[in-house]
């Protein structure tokens, strides 16, 4: 969360920082409510925390692999060098 402010300023500017930071915290709160409810339900259904830990691990790992795969699909054409004639 410490880098969040820097990224918000970098992409949206200092003028929109209060609005964007408030929206970021709001979305984090909504995601937290949904996430903790689903993990609690999963724990109640499974009867132990093992399934819940695996689910949380995959929720964290899958976006990590997607982020790493961006370089495979997002590439630029190599620039042609002009000859010095």
Buried (B, 14 or more C-beta within 10 A) or exposed (E): EEEEEEEBBEEEEEEEEEEBBEEBEEEEEEEEEEEEEEBEEBBEEEEEEEBBEEBBEEEEEEEEEEEEEEEEEEEEEEEEEEEEE
